[in-house]
Amino acid sequence: MMKRILLSAAAALVLTFSANAQKIAIVDINQVLSSLPDYKKAQDDLDKVAQKWRAEIAQQQDVIKGLYSKYQAEQVLLNESQRKQREDEIMNKEKEVREAQRVKFGSDGELFKRRQDLVKPIQDKVYGAIERFANEKGYDLILDKSSSAGLIFANPTYDKTSQVVDLVKKM
């Protein structure tokens, strides 16, 4: 009799835990994005623009190398003020090239902004589809296996951030 009661209690406990189990899925966002023609076109456009800008910067660097070579060859013939003028010219050109690189390729540069304009709407579409998929299929968590982003969808009922904030404030 005791054996039956323990077995029934164990079965009820297992059913209780399995009823509360969370559904989790894994998605490779890079694979999803690379399967979209719009994303491929946006990436190609970005690559072409970046290549063009790299070529322009390389051309400017070649000009600087030419100025420097010419300066080295003529250095012994120049007086102090002429040497200083040439050195300043070379340093200013180098500064211009570094600034051009920052403007084009920096973390808030033109390439980043173009990427935001071209790729972000596509990413938003994919994330919207993932959220819809999760809601329709009953998934609580969806993880991205292709990047360090990790969690890409979570059922808001599992977000306990406010409770942790409250706890931290009490400490």
C-alpha positions as a Markdown table, in Angstrom:
| # | Residue | x | y | z |
|---|---|---|---|---|
| 1 | Met | 0.0 | 0.0 | 0.0 |
| 2 | Met | 2.8 | 2.4 | 0.9 |
| 3 | Lys | 4.6 | 1.5 | -2.3 |
| 4 | Arg | 1.5 | 2.6 | -4.3 |
| 5 | Ile | 1.2 | 5.9 | -2.4 |
| 6 | Leu | 4.8 | 6.7 | -3.0 |
| 7 | Leu | 4.5 | 5.7 | -6.7 |
| 8 | Ser | 1.4 | 7.9 | -7.1 |
| 9 | Ala | 3.1 | 10.8 | -5.4 |
| 10 | Ala | 6.2 | 10.5 | -7.6 |
| 11 | Ala | 4.0 | 10.3 | -10.7 |
| 12 | Ala | 2.1 | 13.4 | -9.6 |
| 13 | Leu | 5.4 | 15.2 | -8.9 |
| 14 | Val | 6.7 | 14.3 | -12.4 |
| 15 | Leu | 3.5 | 15.5 | -14.0 |
| 16 | Thr | 3.7 | 18.8 | -12.1 |
| 17 | Phe | 7.3 | 19.5 | -13.1 |
| 18 | Ser | 6.6 | 18.5 | -16.8 |
| 19 | Ala | 3.6 | 20.8 | -16.9 |
| 20 | Asn | 5.8 | 23.7 | -15.8 |
| 21 | Ala | 8.6 | 22.8 | -18.2 |
| 22 | Gln | 9.7 | 25.6 | -20.6 |
| 23 | Lys | 9.8 | 25.1 | -24.3 |
| 24 | Ile | 13.2 | 26.2 | -25.7 |
| 25 | Ala | 14.3 | 26.4 | -29.3 |
| 26 | Ile | 17.6 | 27.3 | -31.0 |
| 27 | Val | 17.8 | 29.3 | -34.2 |
| 28 | Asp | 20.9 | 30.2 | -36.3 |
| 29 | Ile | 20.2 | 33.8 | -37.2 |
| 30 | Asn | 23.1 | 34.0 | -39.6 |
| 31 | Gln | 21.6 | 31.2 | -41.6 |
| 32 | Val | 18.2 | 32.8 | -41.6 |
| 33 | Leu | 19.6 | 36.1 | -42.7 |
| 34 | Ser | 21.8 | 34.7 | -45.4 |
| 35 | Ser | 18.9 | 32.8 | -46.9 |
| 36 | Leu | 17.1 | 36.2 | -47.6 |
| 37 | Pro | 17.8 | 37.8 | -51.0 |
| 38 | Asp | 17.3 | 41.3 | -49.5 |
| 39 | Tyr | 20.0 | 40.6 | -46.9 |
| 40 | Lys | 22.4 | 39.3 | -49.5 |
| 41 | Lys | 21.8 | 42.4 | -51.7 |
| 42 | Ala | 22.3 | 44.7 | -48.7 |
| 43 | Gln | 25.6 | 42.9 | -47.8 |
| 44 | Asp | 26.8 | 43.2 | -51.4 |
| 45 | Asp | 26.0 | 46.9 | -51.5 |
| 46 | Leu | 27.8 | 47.5 | -48.3 |
| 47 | Asp | 30.8 | 45.4 | -49.5 |
| 48 | Lys | 31.0 | 47.5 | -52.7 |
| 49 | Val | 30.8 | 50.8 | -50.8 |
| 50 | Ala | 33.4 | 49.6 | -48.3 |
| 51 | Gln | 35.7 | 48.5 | -51.1 |
| 52 | Lys | 35.4 | 51.8 | -52.9 |
| 53 | Trp | 36.2 | 53.7 | -49.7 |
| 54 | Arg | 39.2 | 51.4 | -48.9 |
| 55 | Ala | 40.6 | 52.1 | -52.4 |
| 56 | Glu | 40.2 | 55.9 | -51.9 |
| 57 | Ile | 42.0 | 55.7 | -48.6 |
| 58 | Ala | 44.7 | 53.5 | -50.1 |
| 59 | Gln | 45.2 | 56.0 | -52.8 |
| 60 | Gln | 45.6 | 58.8 | -50.2 |
| 61 | Gln | 48.1 | 56.7 | -48.3 |
| 62 | Asp | 50.1 | 56.2 | -51.6 |
| 63 | Val | 50.2 | 60.0 | -52.0 |
| 64 | Ile | 51.6 | 60.3 | -48.5 |
| 65 | Lys | 54.2 | 57.6 | -49.2 |
| 66 | Gly | 55.2 | 59.6 | -52.3 |
| 67 | Leu | 55.5 | 62.8 | -50.3 |
| 68 | Tyr | 57.6 | 61.1 | -47.7 |
| 69 | Ser | 59.9 | 59.5 | -50.2 |
| 70 | Lys | 60.3 | 62.8 | -52.0 |
| 71 | Tyr | 61.0 | 64.5 | -48.6 |
| 72 | Gln | 63.6 | 61.9 | -47.7 |
| 73 | Ala | 65.4 | 62.3 | -51.0 |
| 74 | Glu | 65.4 | 66.1 | -50.7 |
| 75 | Gln | 65.8 | 66.4 | -47.0 |
| 76 | Val | 69.5 | 67.3 | -47.1 |
| 77 | Leu | 69.0 | 70.1 | -49.6 |
| 78 | Leu | 66.2 | 71.8 | -47.6 |
| 79 | Asn | 66.7 | 74.4 | -44.9 |
| 80 | Glu | 65.1 | 74.1 | -41.5 |
| 81 | Ser | 61.9 | 75.9 | -42.3 |
| 82 | Gln | 61.4 | 74.0 | -45.6 |
| 83 | Arg | 61.9 | 70.7 | -43.7 |
| 84 | Lys | 59.4 | 71.7 | -41.1 |
| 85 | Gln | 56.9 | 72.7 | -43.8 |
| 86 | Arg | 57.2 | 69.4 | -45.6 |
| 87 | Glu | 57.0 | 67.4 | -42.3 |
| 88 | Asp | 53.9 | 69.4 | -41.3 |
| 89 | Glu | 52.4 | 68.7 | -44.8 |
| 90 | Ile | 53.0 | 65.0 | -44.5 |
| 91 | Met | 51.6 | 64.9 | -40.9 |
| 92 | Asn | 48.5 | 66.8 | -42.0 |
| 93 | Lys | 47.9 | 64.4 | -44.8 |
| 94 | Glu | 48.3 | 61.5 | -42.4 |
| 95 | Lys | 45.8 | 63.1 | -40.1 |
| 96 | Glu | 43.4 | 63.6 | -42.9 |
| 97 | Val | 43.6 | 59.9 | -43.9 |
| 98 | Arg | 43.0 | 58.8 | -40.3 |
| 99 | Glu | 40.0 | 61.1 | -40.1 |
| 100 | Ala | 38.7 | 59.8 | -43.3 |
| 101 | Gln | 39.1 | 56.2 | -42.0 |
| 102 | Arg | 37.2 | 57.2 | -38.8 |
| 103 | Val | 34.4 | 59.0 | -40.7 |
| 104 | Lys | 33.9 | 56.0 | -43.1 |
| 105 | Phe | 34.7 | 53.0 | -40.9 |
| 106 | Gly | 34.5 | 54.2 | -37.3 |
| 107 | Ser | 32.0 | 52.8 | -34.8 |
| 108 | Asp | 29.6 | 55.7 | -35.7 |
| 109 | Gly | 30.9 | 56.1 | -39.3 |
| 110 | Glu | 29.1 | 56.1 | -42.6 |
| 111 | Leu | 29.5 | 52.4 | -43.1 |
| 112 | Phe | 27.8 | 51.7 | -39.8 |
| 113 | Lys | 25.0 | 54.1 | -40.6 |
| 114 | Arg | 24.5 | 52.5 | -44.0 |
| 115 | Arg | 24.4 | 49.1 | -42.4 |
| 116 | Gln | 21.8 | 50.3 | -40.0 |
| 117 | Asp | 19.7 | 51.7 | -42.9 |
| 118 | Leu | 20.0 | 48.6 | -45.1 |
| 119 | Val | 20.2 | 45.7 | -42.7 |
| 120 | Lys | 18.3 | 46.7 | -39.6 |
| 121 | Pro | 14.9 | 46.6 | -41.3 |
| 122 | Ile | 15.7 | 43.0 | -42.5 |
| 123 | Gln | 16.9 | 42.0 | -39.0 |
| 124 | Asp | 13.7 | 43.5 | -37.4 |
| 125 | Lys | 11.6 | 41.5 | -39.9 |
| 126 | Val | 13.5 | 38.3 | -38.9 |
| 127 | Tyr | 13.1 | 39.0 | -35.1 |
| 128 | Gly | 9.4 | 39.7 | -35.7 |
| 129 | Ala | 9.1 | 36.4 | -37.4 |
| 130 | Ile | 10.9 | 34.6 | -34.6 |
| 131 | Glu | 8.6 | 36.3 | -32.0 |
| 132 | Arg | 5.6 | 35.3 | -34.0 |
| 133 | Phe | 6.9 | 31.7 | -34.3 |
| 134 | Ala | 7.5 | 31.5 | -30.6 |
| 135 | Asn | 4.1 | 32.8 | -29.7 |
| 136 | Glu | 2.3 | 30.5 | -32.2 |
| 137 | Lys | 4.3 | 27.4 | -31.2 |
| 138 | Gly | 4.4 | 28.1 | -27.5 |
| 139 | Tyr | 8.1 | 28.6 | -27.1 |
| 140 | Asp | 9.2 | 30.4 | -23.9 |
| 141 | Leu | 12.9 | 31.0 | -24.9 |
| 142 | Ile | 14.6 | 31.1 | -28.3 |
| 143 | Leu | 18.4 | 31.1 | -28.4 |
| 144 | Asp | 20.7 | 32.2 | -31.2 |
| 145 | Lys | 23.4 | 29.6 | -31.8 |
| 146 | Ser | 25.3 | 31.8 | -34.4 |
| 147 | Ser | 26.4 | 34.7 | -32.3 |
| 148 | Ser | 27.2 | 35.9 | -28.8 |
| 149 | Ala | 23.7 | 37.6 | -28.6 |
| 150 | Gly | 22.4 | 34.4 | -27.1 |
| 151 | Leu | 18.8 | 35.0 | -26.1 |
| 152 | Ile | 16.7 | 36.5 | -29.0 |
| 153 | Phe | 13.2 | 35.9 | -27.6 |
| 154 | Ala | 11.9 | 35.3 | -24.1 |
| 155 | Asn | 8.3 | 35.1 | -22.8 |
| 156 | Pro | 7.9 | 38.2 | -20.7 |
| 157 | Thr | 6.4 | 36.2 | -17.9 |
| 158 | Tyr | 9.9 | 34.8 | -17.2 |
| 159 | Asp | 11.6 | 38.2 | -17.0 |
| 160 | Lys | 12.3 | 38.8 | -13.3 |
| 161 | Thr | 14.5 | 41.9 | -13.8 |
| 162 | Ser | 12.2 | 44.1 | -11.7 |
| 163 | Gln | 12.2 | 41.7 | -8.8 |
| 164 | Val | 16.0 | 41.5 | -8.9 |
| 165 | Val | 16.2 | 45.4 | -9.0 |
| 166 | Asp | 13.8 | 45.5 | -6.0 |
| 167 | Leu | 16.0 | 43.0 | -4.2 |
| 168 | Val | 19.2 | 44.9 | -4.9 |
| 169 | Lys | 17.6 | 48.1 | -3.7 |
| 170 | Lys | 16.7 | 46.4 | -0.4 |
| 171 | Met | 20.3 | 45.3 | 0.2 |
